[in-house]
Amino acid sequence: MRYYDYDSFKADTLTLVAQIRAYNPDALLPIARGGLTLSHAIAHALDIRAVLPINAILYEKEQKGDSCDVFNVPDLKGYERILILDDIVDSGETLKRVQECLFSRYSNKRFKTASLFYKRTAAILPEFSVHEATQWIDFFWERDFLTK
């Protein structure tokens, strides 16, 4: 297990921002909860005010579920270049389901994907990423704010 601290997050987010900048997204679509912290930082770095979360649940703690539920799909009218964000693309099932849902509703939009970490074996890989994950990542926002 690798603990992923704030300083690493800050450096990696700036690396990701440099990759994303040319795409020039007009909206960020973080997958809650994993993509929320990342989207907040990227929104400030790129001065994007349109942050429109979507919910997708595949994991409960470290246990992978049998299916991925996608809900709270935002209204994307008025946006053309949308960046889907998550902290990690593990199996790729969550990202794949989110994309399927969005493509079926918004076939006329341009979507790209970004994550801090990805696994090479994922069903789908993000267009923008920083690290290949070779072990479980324990993100600071998951560990440092636990109250139980």
C-alpha positions as CSV (number, residue, x, y, z in Angstrom):
1,M,0.0,0.0,0.0
2,R,1.3,3.5,-0.9
3,Y,0.3,6.5,1.1
4,Y,-0.3,9.4,-1.3
5,D,0.3,12.7,0.6
6,Y,-0.7,16.3,-0.2
7,D,2.8,17.3,-1.5
8,S,2.7,14.5,-4.1
9,F,-0.8,15.4,-5.0
10,K,0.1,19.0,-5.6
11,A,3.1,18.2,-7.8
12,D,1.2,15.6,-9.8
13,T,-1.8,17.9,-10.2
14,L,0.4,20.5,-11.8
15,T,1.9,17.9,-14.1
16,L,-1.7,16.8,-15.1
17,V,-2.7,20.5,-15.6
18,A,0.2,20.9,-18.1
19,Q,-1.1,17.9,-20.0
20,I,-4.7,19.1,-20.0
21,R,-4.2,22.7,-20.8
22,A,-4.1,22.3,-24.6
23,Y,-7.5,20.5,-24.5
24,N,-8.9,23.6,-22.9
25,P,-12.0,22.0,-21.3
26,D,-15.0,24.3,-20.6
27,A,-16.3,21.9,-17.9
28,L,-15.0,19.4,-15.4
29,L,-17.0,16.4,-14.6
30,P,-15.5,14.7,-11.5
31,I,-16.6,11.2,-10.6
32,A,-17.6,11.4,-7.0
33,R,-16.0,10.9,-4.6
34,G,-12.6,10.1,-5.9
35,G,-12.4,12.9,-8.6
36,L,-13.7,15.7,-6.4
37,T,-10.5,16.7,-4.7
38,L,-8.6,16.6,-8.0
39,S,-11.3,18.6,-9.8
40,H,-11.2,21.3,-7.2
41,A,-7.5,21.8,-7.7
42,I,-7.7,21.6,-11.5
43,A,-10.6,24.1,-11.6
44,H,-8.5,26.6,-9.8
45,A,-5.4,26.0,-11.9
46,L,-7.3,26.4,-15.2
47,D,-9.8,28.9,-13.9
48,I,-12.8,26.7,-14.7
49,R,-16.0,27.4,-12.8
50,A,-18.1,24.7,-14.3
51,V,-17.5,21.7,-12.1
52,L,-20.3,19.2,-12.5
53,P,-20.0,16.1,-10.4
54,I,-21.4,12.7,-11.4
55,N,-21.8,9.7,-9.0
56,A,-20.6,6.3,-9.8
57,I,-20.2,3.5,-7.2
58,L,-18.2,0.4,-7.8
59,Y,-16.0,0.1,-4.7
60,E,-17.0,0.1,-1.1
61,K,-13.8,0.7,1.0
62,E,-11.4,-1.7,-0.7
63,Q,-14.1,-4.1,-1.8
64,K,-15.1,-4.1,-5.5
65,G,-18.8,-4.5,-6.1
66,D,-20.6,-6.6,-8.7
67,S,-21.9,-3.7,-10.7
68,C,-21.3,0.0,-11.2
69,D,-24.2,2.4,-10.4
70,V,-24.1,5.7,-12.2
71,F,-26.4,8.5,-11.0
72,N,-26.8,12.3,-10.6
73,V,-25.9,12.8,-14.3
74,P,-25.4,16.6,-14.7
75,D,-27.0,18.8,-17.5
76,L,-24.2,19.5,-19.9
77,K,-26.1,22.0,-22.1
78,G,-23.8,24.8,-23.0
79,Y,-20.6,22.8,-22.7
80,E,-18.6,21.3,-25.6
81,R,-15.3,20.0,-24.2
82,I,-15.8,18.1,-21.0
83,L,-13.0,16.6,-18.9
84,I,-14.0,13.5,-16.8
85,L,-11.9,13.2,-13.7
86,D,-11.2,10.5,-11.2
87,D,-8.3,9.8,-8.8
88,I,-7.5,6.4,-10.2
89,V,-8.6,4.2,-13.1
90,D,-8.3,0.8,-11.5
91,S,-10.3,-1.9,-13.4
92,G,-11.6,0.9,-15.7
93,E,-15.2,-0.3,-15.2
94,T,-16.3,2.9,-13.4
95,L,-14.9,5.2,-16.2
96,K,-16.3,2.9,-18.9
97,R,-19.8,3.0,-17.4
98,V,-19.7,6.8,-16.9
99,Q,-18.6,7.3,-20.5
100,E,-21.3,5.0,-21.8
101,C,-23.9,6.9,-19.8
102,L,-22.6,10.3,-21.0
103,F,-22.1,9.2,-24.7
104,S,-25.7,7.9,-24.8
105,R,-27.1,11.3,-23.5
106,Y,-24.6,13.7,-25.1
107,S,-23.3,12.2,-28.4
108,N,-22.6,15.7,-29.7
109,K,-20.1,16.6,-26.9
110,R,-16.3,16.0,-26.8
111,F,-15.2,14.1,-23.7
112,K,-11.7,13.4,-22.5
113,T,-10.5,11.7,-19.3
114,A,-7.9,12.3,-16.7
115,S,-6.7,10.6,-13.5
116,L,-3.7,10.8,-11.3
117,F,-3.2,7.0,-11.4
118,Y,-4.1,4.2,-13.8
119,K,-3.6,0.5,-14.0
120,R,-2.2,-0.9,-17.3
121,T,-4.8,-3.7,-17.2
122,A,-7.8,-1.3,-17.0
123,A,-10.6,-1.8,-19.5
124,I,-10.1,1.8,-20.6
125,L,-7.2,4.2,-20.0
126,P,-7.4,7.9,-19.4
127,E,-6.1,10.3,-22.1
128,F,-4.3,12.2,-19.4
129,S,-2.5,10.6,-16.4
130,V,0.6,10.8,-14.3
131,H,1.4,7.4,-12.7
132,E,0.9,3.8,-13.3
133,A,-0.5,2.2,-10.1
134,T,1.3,-1.0,-9.1
135,Q,-0.1,-1.2,-5.6
136,W,-3.1,0.0,-3.6
137,I,-3.1,3.8,-3.3
138,D,-4.1,5.3,0.1
139,F,-5.0,8.9,-0.8
140,F,-4.6,11.5,1.9
141,W,-8.2,12.6,1.5
142,E,-9.3,9.1,2.3
143,R,-7.0,8.5,5.2
144,D,-6.4,11.9,6.9
145,F,-10.0,12.8,7.4
146,L,-11.3,9.5,8.8
147,T,-13.1,10.0,12.1
148,K,-13.8,6.3,12.9
